[in-house]
Amino acid sequence: MDRAAYIGWRTAVALAETGSRLVNAAVFGGSTHQTLSARAHIDPDFLRMQRRIDWFFRNLPFWKELDHCASAWMAEVDRARRTLDRAGVLS
């Protein structure tokens, strides 16, 4: 992927994540630091939401991820670990 395509892709992903965080906070009363998918993975009250989100992503022709919500949760955990590591908290 060339640089322009990569920048476009990362921008689109960042906007989608921001929208998901907005929906999680504004509609469902969650945190702005967590996407709706990640919340659906860890919150037992959102089990039906998790199934719907995972079904949606499984049925996208360009998406090959079977368990989107679990992947979203792990991506957020990894991002938090990198942030803490850069700040020297985990050292």
Secondary structure, 3 states (H helix, E strand, C coil): CCHHHHHHHHHHHHHHHHHHHHHHHHCCCCCCCCCHHHHHHHCHHHHHHHHHHHHHHHCCCCCCCCCHHHHHHHHHHHHHHHHHHHCCCCC
